[in-house]
Amino acid sequence: MEIIIPIENSIAVIFAICYLYQFFYTFYMLFSNDKVRTVENFKLHKFGIIIAARNEQSVIGHLIDSINNQTYSKELIKIFVVADNCTDDTAALCREKGAVVYERFNDKQIGKGYALDYVFKDLLKNGDDCEGYIIFDADNLVDKNFVHEMNKTFNLDYKAFTCYRNSKNYGTNWVSAGYSLWFLRESKYLNNARMRLNTSCAISGTGFCLKKQTVIDNGGWPFHLLTEDIEFTVDTIVKGGKIGYCADACVFDEQPITFGQSWKQRLRWSKGFYQVLGKYGVPLAKNLFGRLSFSCYDMLMTIFPAIFLTVLSILLNLTKIIYGLIYTNSSTNMLTHGFVSMGQFLALGYLMLFFIGFIATITEWRSIGTSTARKIIYMFSFPFFIMTYIPISITAIFKKVEWSPIEHTVCTSIEQMQEK
């Protein structure tokens, strides 16, 4: 049993190599005064807003209203909605609000990636005059200056770029708060740091912009794994491209509120990360060592399942405990060491996650739309939310997972959001 301790030490070293740089990102953002590159005399570009929607009549109207109320020139914004396998009045509602609507019915190729590919191929085929495409989910709301701010970043040399991701329903419960806090941290302490350090950012879900040339180069949107956003990100970086970030463009996203919804969604995400790792793991590693690309290292660590190291650590501690229980006469020290080691591992994991949530909460305090009490409470529940990824990630290894829609019910306007 003496071999266990060296293995544990090796796991700790590997974990540090894989993820310590993300703590560097955090401290860099806290103490650095570096500014993001900007273009002073930027031109105005024409944007197509693309929304993939499936039975979203209860929420999509508020999104379109927030787009129509942009401070950016209305002549330079065109809204396209893909009503994907809808059985409600989503298509009619969007037409009433001035959107160009595509109705798509395909029960074999299901998911946002296929819907985006459908509309992109039609736009390219018919010679659309937009210079860039901004992608939203139907449950989103956007700040009135969103397109104006994204236009500034458009003039920089990125294939695509993403935005600051806030939430419509942060304060509903510990589940929605867990998501929200993670996305705030991802925006502020991952993508913002990457942008300032001139390495590639990562697309996450919604509120991102693609340059038209990027869509042309890809022949549409050929990304159909369960996490098509990270698939696009990794594919872009492997090919030598770079993704940017616009800190001043804010999108509000609706988060799941039940653990059942969350389990289903994060199970798909976990399976999707395994798929991306299987498809791009080797090319990322080759570019990491061949081009000495830090972006490839960053993305490889992003898609590499930290759960493997976590589970291995737990199994090693359980092995020590079980061994100590069986051989009580000769292994009292092993039993004690097992319990102590397990406790230290769990406590350290909780404290690390609490630190992440605490920093994000304090620095983004004014952006979080809920009461002071809930902000404080959800800092403490955040580590438990992230720890639930352990059973989810294990299940995703063995279970067949398919895309399925998440029901959206938070019907609020951007004006109501900004009053919180």
N, C-alpha and C positions, 0 to 999 in steps of 0.2 A: 504493500500500500504506500510505501515511501515515494513511489513514482508520481503520485497524484499531485504533490506540492509543486514539483518542477513544471508539470503540465499547467497547473493553475497560474504559475508565474508567467509561462509562455503565453497563455491566453490574455493575461493583463497587458503584456507587451504588444501583442498583436492588436488588441483593442485600442491601445494608445496610438499605434501607428495609423490605424484606420480612421480614428475619429477625433484625435486631439486637435487637428487643424480647424475643426468647427468651433472649438472653444477659442482658438486664435481669432477666428472671424468675429466672435462676440466681443472680445476685448478690443479688437481693432476698431469696431464700430463705436464702442463706448469711449475710447480715448483718442481716436484719430480725427484730425481736422481736414483730411483730404477731401477734395470736391470731385464730383462726377463730371466727366467731360460734357460740355454743352456746345451747341451751335448758336451763335449770336444772331446771325441773319438767316434764319430758317425760312424756307418756303412753305406754303400751305399745300397739303396734299389731299387728294380725294380718297376717302375711305369707304369701303363696303363693310357694314356691320352684319355679321352672320350669326344667326341664332338657331341652334338645333333644338327642337321642341317636340315633346311627346305628351299629349294631353296636359297642356300647361295653361289652359284658359284662365285659371284662377290667379296666376302670377305674372304672366308674360306682358299683360297690358301695362303694368307699372314700369317694367323695364323699358318698353318702347317709349313711354311718356318721358322717362329720364333721358333717353337718347334724343328725343325730339326737343328737349329743353336744354341741349348743350349750348355753351357759349360759342362754340366753333361754328363757322359758316354752314348753314343748313344745306346750301347748294353743293357742299363738298362731303355730305354724308348720305349714304343710301342704305336702307335697311333690307336685308334678305332673311326670310324665315324659312327653315325647312320643317314643315309640319310632318314629322316622321311617324308613320303608322298611327296617326291620331284618330280617335273615335269621338272626340268632343268638338267644340267650336273654336279651337285654337286658330285654325286657318282663317275663318271668317272674321274673328276678332282682330287678327293682325292686319288683314286687308283693310278693315275699317280705319285702322290707325295709320295707314299709308305705307305699310311694308309690302315688298314684293314677296309673294308666298309661293314656295314649291311644296307640293303635296307628294310625298313619297310613300309607297306601300310595298314593303318587302319583308316577308316574315322569315327569310333565310339569313340575310345580312343585316343584323340588328346591332344598333349602337351608334353613338355619336360620331365615331370615325367614319362609318359608312355614309352617314347623313352629310358630313362635311365634304366627303369626296364627291358625292352626288352633285352638290351645288357648285363646287369648284370646277368640276369638269364642264358643267353647262356654261358657267361664266367665261371660262377660257375659250370654249368652243365658239361662243357668240361675241367675242371681242369686247368684253367689259372694260370700261375705261377707268376703273378704280386702280389706285397705285398701291394700296395696302388693304388688308382685311383684318378686322378686329373680331375676335371670337368671344361670344358670351353664352352662358347657359341661361335658360328661360327664367330662372328664379332670381337672377342678378338684378341689382340696381347700380347705377353709376353716378358719380359726382358730376356736377354740371360742367366742370372744367376737364373732364376725363380726356376727350378727344384732343383738346387744345394741348394738354400736357404730353400726350402720346405723340403728337405731331412733332414736338421738339426732339424726342428720342428717335423718331423715324429718320431724321436727317443724319444720324450716326451710322457707322458701317456695321450693322447687325443684320443677320438673316431674319431674326424675329426678336421680339422683346415682350416682357410681361410687366405686371403692375403690382401695386400695393393691394393686398387682398384682406379686406375686413369682412365682418359678418353681420347679417341682419338680425340674428337671434342669439347673440352671445350669451345673454343672461337667462335663457330658458331653463337649462339644467346643466349638470356636470358633463353630459355628453356633448351638447352643442358648444359649451365653453372649452372642452378639450380640443375639439377641432379648431375652434376660432383662435385659441392661443397658439396652437401649432402653426397655423397659417400666418399669424402676425409675426411669429418668430422667424418663419421661413422667409417672409418678405424683408424684414428689417435686418436680420442677422445672418442670412445666407445670401439671398440675391443682391441685397444692397451692398454687402461686403464684397461679393464677387465683382459687382459693377465697378466699385471704387478701386479694386485691385487689378482691374482690366483682365479678368478671366471670365469664362462663360457662365452665365446664369442658367436657370432651369425653368422650363414652362411647367406650371402647376394648375391644371384644371381649366381655368377660365380667365377672361380678361387679358388675353394676349393678342399681339398683332403680328401678322405675317406680311412681309413684303411680297408684292405680286410676283417678283422674279423668283422668290423662294417657292411659291406655289407652282410656277411654271417648271422650275428645275425638278420638282418632285412629281410632276405630272398629275397634280391634284393633291389628294391627301391619302397616300397609300399606307397609313398607319392604323392597323386594326387589331393590335394586341389589346389586352384588357386595360392597360394604361397607355393609351395612345399618345398622351401628352409627354410622358417621360420617354416613350419610344421615339417620338419626333426629336426631343432634346438630344438624346444619345446619338441618334442617326446624324443629326446636324454636326455635333462635335466630332464624331468619328471622321466625317468628311472634311474637317478643318474649318467649319463655320463657327460662329459665335452668336450667343443669344444675350440680349441686353435686358435692362430693367429700368422702369420709370417710376421713381419713388413718389412722384406728385400726382400720379393718376390712380384713383381709388375705386375699386369695385367692391360692392357688398354682396356677399354670397350667403345663401341659406344652408344651414348645417342640419344634419339629422338630429332628431331629439329623442329617439328611443334606442336602447342598446341593440335591439333586434335589427333596426335599420342600419345602425353603425356596423354591426357584425357583418351584415351582408355586403355593405359597401367596402369596408376595409379588407374583407376576404377577397373581393375582386382586385383591389389594389395590390394586396400581397401576392396573389397569383400572377398579376400583371408584371410585378417587379421580377418574379422568377422567370417569366417569359422573356423580358427584356435582357436579363442577365444571360439567359441561355442563347439568345440571338446575338448579343453585342459584347458579351464578356471578353471573348478572345480578341476581337478587333480593338476594344478599349485598352486591353493589356498591351497589345502590340504597339499601339500609338503612344501609350504611356512611356514605354521604353525606347521606341523608335524615334518619336518626335520630342521626347521628354515633355509631354503635354500635361500640365497640371490640371487642365480642364478634364482630361480623360481620367486622371487619378480621382478627381473630385466626383465625377459621375460614377466611376467604378465603385467608390465607397458608398455613394448614394443608393445604388441598386443592390450592393452586396448585402445579404440578409444578416444584420447584426444579431438576429435571433439565434443563429447557429452558435455563436460564441456565448450568448446568454444561456441557452439551453445546456450547452456543454458544461458551463460553470455550475449550473444547478445540479446536473447529473453527477458531477464529481463530488459535490458536497453531500448529496443524498447517498452516494456510494460510501462515503466515510461514515455517515450516520448509521446506515444499515450494517456495515461491517462492525462498527462498534457495538451495536445492539446484539449481533449474533455472537461475537467473541467478547462478551462482557468482562471476562476475567483478565484478558490480556490486552484489551483495546480501549480501556477507559479514556485514555488520552485522545485516541482517534475519534471516539464518540463526542467528547467535549469539543475537540477541534472542529468536527463536522458541524455541530450546532453553532459554534461561535463564528465559523467561516461563512455559513449560510446567512446568519444574522447580519454579519458585516457586509456581505454581498448585496442583500436586499436593502439594507440601510443606505449603503453608498449609492445604489441605483436610484433610490427614492430621492436622496439629497441632490444628485446630479440633475435629475429631471425637475425637481423643485427649483433649483437654481435657474434652469432654462426658463421655466414658467415665470419665476419671480422677476427676472431681468426684463422679459418681454412685457409683463404686466406693468411694471413701474415706468418703463420708458414709453410705452404706448398708452398710458393711463387715460389720456384725454380722447383717444380714438376708440376706446372700448365703451360701447353703449349699454351700460348697465349700472346698477347701484354700487356704491363703495363696498358694501358688505359682500355682495356677490363677487366682485373682483378679488377680494381677499380670500373668500372661501374657495373659489375655483383655482387659485394658485396651489392650494393644498390637495385638491382632487385631481389636478392635472397629471401628476406622476402615475396615479392609479389608472387613469384613462390610457396613457401610453403603455403601461404594463399589460393592459388587456391585449396588446398586439402579440404577446407571447402565444396564447392559445390560438389566436386568429392565424398567425403565421405558420404555426405547426399544422393546423387544419388545412391551410392552403396547399401544403406540400402534397397531400394525399387526395384532396377532394377536387372533383371536376367543377369548375366555376364558369358561369356564363354571365354576360351582361344582363342586368335587369334594372328597370327604372326605379328611382326613389321619389316618392310622392312629396310634392312641395305645397305647403299650406300657409306660409307666412305672407299674407296679403297686405303689404304696406307700401307706401310711396316713398320716394327719396326724400321728400320734404319731412315726412313723419320720422324717417330714420335720422335725419340730421337735427331733429329737435331733441333727441335722446341725450 
